[in-house]
Amino acid sequence: MSSQAFDLMWGGVALVGGGLLATNVRGAADRFQAMSYAYRSWPSSVITCRVIGGVFALAGSGVLVDAGL
């Protein structure tokens, strides 16, 4: 797999997944937080989960821009 293909794949996944968590589409952040809390994992609140999702969405868009898309 070429570096550009990997960047496109990773950027797309981070952008879409992070966007879904940040905007809490269909309760995605609520479900993710409930699942991670049940396993005593991080994040401990839905707001934290949404902020992390926003960071991933920004990172994904940055990777896509850097890859030339």
N, C-alpha and C positions, 0 to 999 in steps of 0.2 A: 504494500500500500504506500503510495507516495505521501509526502509530507502535506501537500496541499489537500489531498483527499481526506487525510486524517483531520486537518484543521477544519475543513468543511463539515465533516461528520460531528466532531466534538463541538464545534461552534453551534451547529444546528440543534443538537441535543441539549446543550446548556441554555440556549436561547429559549427554546420551546418549553423545556422542563422548568427552568427558572421562572419563565413568564407565567406558567400555570400555577406555580406555588405563590408567586408574588401577587397575582390577581385573585387567587383563591377560587379558581374556576371549579364549579360543582363541588366545592368543599375540599379541594385537593390538599390545601395546607392543613385543614382541620384533621383530615384522615392521616396525613403524614405525621403530624405532631402526635396524634393519639397512638399511632403505631410505634413511633420512636420512643415515646414515654413509656409504653408498656414494656419495652425491652431495656429500660433504664438508660436510654441513649439520649443524646442531645438532638434537637432543641427542646427546651422545657416549656415554651409557649408558642402559640400560633403566630404572634407578632414576630418573634424571633425567626420562625420558619419562613414567614413572608419576606422578611428583610434578607435572609440568606438567599431565597429564591430570586429576589431583585438583583442581588450581587451576581449570582450565576447568569442571569439574563443579560446584564451589562457585560460580563466577561465573554459570554457567547457572542454577543454582537460585536465586541471588539476583535475577537478572533476571526469572525466572518469578514469584517472590514479589512483586517490585516491580510487575510487570504485573498483579497481582491474581489470579493463578491459584493 
